[in-house]
Amino acid sequence: MTDPDQQSARRRLDAALNGLTTTFRGMTARPDEHNCECHWGGPEELALLKVPDVELDPDLLRRTWQATDWTDHAAVLRRILPQFGTALVDGRIELFFGMAEVGHSFARADWRRWPARQAGAVREFLHAWWVRTLTEPQPAVPAYEVLAAVAEASATLTPWLGVWEALDTAPADAQLAEAAARWEYDLLGDELPWETREDAEDRRAELAGWLVRVAPPRLRSHGAPEELLHRVRLIGVTGADRWEDPHWPGHRY
């Protein structure tokens, strides 16, 4: 039987995806939009962005959201959002540098300044995707990747970490253990575990502090190895006390 939290999260995400479809139905790129034919694609592909509601093939979708040099990136993102949102949720996005890239695409579009109905649809999608991720035993995209995407899209970590802390459930704890194992190398080197475009040190400090405070009891209850618990503990230690600790893992940077 499906957990009630999972059922609720799935319904919420289904509604959010439907909201993207209804909100951005009929959207197109600007009539004069263009891009480099040798780097992005040909005129027939560009013409598809100026026709509403036509599905793009996966490679064209990838090139479109990843491109950084649109004249009007916001209009281009609005054009692809219904398809893009579904592809993100299903884990069908090809990435070179991790899900932070997705967040950067949203940030370039400055979606928080869009008209209220449009911005609200994007905001609800990001939140519904995050909650669904944390309530699923095996999400299509792991939580540590989705967190990078939503944090970069919204230019903040705080609300997303708050949701994770509040969801004290087995799937959320399992993904916390997976994330901690993924992050510990970078955080022990005082680096944010993904590429960010601004406030890298503030975000690193917030993530590290949150992990040190929240993770240990949840990792223990999940049965995480002692080695990982020591590495999380050391993230909260500075200077020689970190490097000279008997449980220092010997990372080289």
C-alpha positions in Angstrom: 0.0 0.0 0.0 1.3 3.5 -0.9 2.1 5.7 2.0 -0.5 8.6 2.4 2.4 11.2 2.3 3.5 9.7 -1.1 -0.1 9.8 -2.4 -0.5 13.4 -1.4 2.8 14.4 -2.9 2.1 12.6 -6.1 -1.3 14.3 -6.4 0.2 17.7 -5.7 2.9 17.2 -8.3 0.4 16.0 -10.9 -1.6 19.2 -10.2 1.5 21.3 -10.5 2.5 19.8 -13.8 -1.1 20.4 -15.1 -0.7 24.0 -13.9 2.4 24.4 -16.0 0.5 23.1 -19.0 -2.5 25.3 -18.6 -0.5 28.4 -17.6 2.0 28.2 -20.4 -0.2 26.7 -23.2 0.2 28.7 -26.4 3.5 30.3 -25.4 6.2 30.8 -28.0 9.6 32.3 -28.4 9.8 35.8 -29.8 9.2 36.0 -33.6 12.7 37.5 -34.0 14.5 35.1 -31.6 17.6 33.6 -33.1 20.7 31.6 -32.1 23.9 30.4 -33.6 23.2 27.8 -36.2 26.5 26.0 -35.8 26.3 25.8 -32.0 22.6 25.6 -31.2 20.6 24.3 -34.3 19.2 25.0 -37.7 16.4 27.3 -38.8 13.8 24.5 -38.8 14.5 23.7 -35.2 14.4 27.4 -34.3 11.0 27.7 -36.1 9.6 25.0 -33.7 10.1 27.4 -30.8 7.9 29.9 -32.5 5.0 27.4 -32.8 3.1 26.7 -29.6 2.6 23.4 -27.9 4.7 21.3 -30.3 6.8 18.6 -28.5 10.6 18.9 -29.1 12.8 15.9 -29.4 14.9 15.3 -26.3 18.1 16.6 -27.8 16.5 19.8 -29.0 14.9 20.3 -25.6 18.3 20.0 -24.0 19.9 22.4 -26.3 17.1 24.9 -25.8 17.1 25.0 -22.0 20.9 24.9 -21.7 21.6 27.7 -24.1 22.7 30.9 -22.4 22.5 33.3 -25.3 18.8 33.7 -26.1 17.6 37.3 -26.7 14.6 36.5 -24.5 15.4 33.5 -22.4 12.2 34.0 -20.4 10.0 33.6 -23.5 12.0 30.5 -24.6 11.6 28.9 -21.1 7.9 29.6 -21.0 7.6 28.0 -24.4 9.1 24.7 -23.2 8.0 24.6 -19.6 5.2 22.1 -19.8 7.4 19.5 -21.6 10.5 20.5 -19.6 8.7 20.1 -16.2 7.6 16.6 -17.1 11.0 15.6 -18.4 12.6 16.8 -15.1 10.2 14.9 -12.9 10.7 11.7 -15.0 14.5 12.0 -14.9 14.8 12.4 -18.7 17.1 15.3 -18.7 20.6 14.9 -20.1 23.1 16.7 -17.9 26.8 17.6 -18.2 27.4 19.3 -14.9 24.5 18.2 -12.6 21.0 19.6 -11.9 22.3 22.9 -10.8 22.4 23.6 -14.6 18.6 23.4 -14.5 18.3 25.9 -11.7 20.6 28.3 -13.6 18.3 28.1 -16.6 15.3 29.1 -14.4 17.4 31.8 -12.8 18.4 33.3 -16.2 14.7 33.6 -17.1 14.2 35.6 -13.9 10.9 33.7 -13.4 10.2 35.3 -10.0 9.5 38.6 -11.9 7.0 37.1 -14.3 3.3 37.9 -13.9 1.8 36.5 -10.7 0.0 33.6 -12.3 3.1 32.4 -14.2 5.5 32.8 -11.3 3.0 31.0 -9.0 2.8 28.1 -11.4 6.6 27.8 -11.5 6.9 28.2 -7.7 4.3 25.5 -7.1 6.0 23.1 -9.5 9.4 23.5 -7.8 7.9 22.9 -4.3 5.7 20.0 -5.5 8.7 18.4 -7.2 10.8 18.8 -4.1 8.2 17.3 -1.7 7.5 14.4 -4.2 11.3 13.7 -4.3 11.6 13.5 -0.5 8.6 11.2 -0.1 9.5 8.7 -2.8 11.6 5.7 -1.8 13.3 5.7 -5.2 12.7 9.1 -7.0 13.7 9.4 -10.6 16.2 12.2 -9.6 18.0 12.0 -6.2 17.3 14.6 -3.6 20.8 16.0 -3.7 20.4 16.8 -7.4 16.9 18.3 -7.0 18.0 20.4 -4.1 20.7 21.9 -6.3 18.2 22.7 -9.0 15.5 24.3 -6.8 18.1 26.2 -4.7 19.7 27.7 -7.8 16.3 28.4 -9.4 15.1 30.3 -6.4 18.5 31.8 -5.2 18.0 30.3 -1.7 18.6 27.1 0.2 16.5 28.0 3.3 13.0 26.9 2.4 14.1 23.7 0.8 16.2 22.6 3.8 13.3 23.5 6.0 11.0 21.1 4.1 13.6 18.3 4.3 14.0 18.9 8.1 10.2 18.8 8.6 9.8 15.5 6.7 11.1 13.1 9.3 10.3 10.0 7.3 12.1 6.9 6.1 12.4 8.0 2.5 13.6 11.5 3.5 16.2 9.9 5.9 17.4 7.5 3.2 18.0 10.4 0.8 19.7 12.4 3.5 22.2 9.6 4.0 22.7 9.4 0.2 23.2 13.2 0.1 25.6 13.3 3.0 27.7 10.6 1.4 27.7 12.6 -1.8 28.4 16.0 -0.2 31.0 15.1 2.4 34.1 15.4 0.2 33.2 18.9 -1.0 32.0 20.2 2.3 35.2 18.9 4.1 37.1 20.9 1.5 35.0 23.9 2.3 33.3 23.9 -1.1 29.6 23.9 -2.1 28.8 20.5 -3.7 27.5 22.1 -6.9 28.2 25.1 -9.1 26.4 28.2 -8.0 26.3 31.6 -9.6 26.3 33.7 -6.4 26.8 33.6 -2.7 28.8 30.4 -2.8 30.3 30.8 0.6 27.0 31.7 2.3 25.3 28.7 0.7 28.1 26.4 1.6 28.0 27.6 5.2 24.2 27.2 5.4 24.3 23.7 3.9 27.2 22.6 6.2 25.6 24.0 9.3 22.3 22.4 8.5 23.8 19.0 7.8 25.8 19.0 11.0 22.8 20.0 13.0 20.1 17.9 11.4 21.7 14.8 9.9 23.4 12.8 12.8 20.3 11.5 14.6 18.6 10.7 11.4 21.6 9.0 9.9 21.9 6.9 13.0 18.2 5.9 12.8 18.7 5.0 9.2 21.7 2.8 10.0 24.3 4.9 8.2 27.9 3.7 8.8 30.0 5.3 11.6 32.5 6.5 9.0 29.8 8.7 7.4 28.7 10.0 10.8 32.3 11.0 11.6 32.7 12.8 8.3 29.5 14.8 9.0 30.8 15.6 12.4 34.1 16.9 11.0 32.2 19.2 8.6 31.4 21.2 11.7 35.1 21.3 12.9 37.5 23.8 11.5 41.3 24.2 11.0 43.8 21.7 12.5 41.1 20.1 14.6 39.6 18.8 11.4 42.7 17.6 9.6 44.3 16.1 12.8 41.2 14.3 14.0 41.8 10.5 14.1 38.7 10.0 11.8 39.9 12.4 9.1 39.3 10.5 5.9 42.6 11.6 4.2 40.9 13.5 1.4 43.3 15.3 -0.9 42.3 18.5 -2.6 
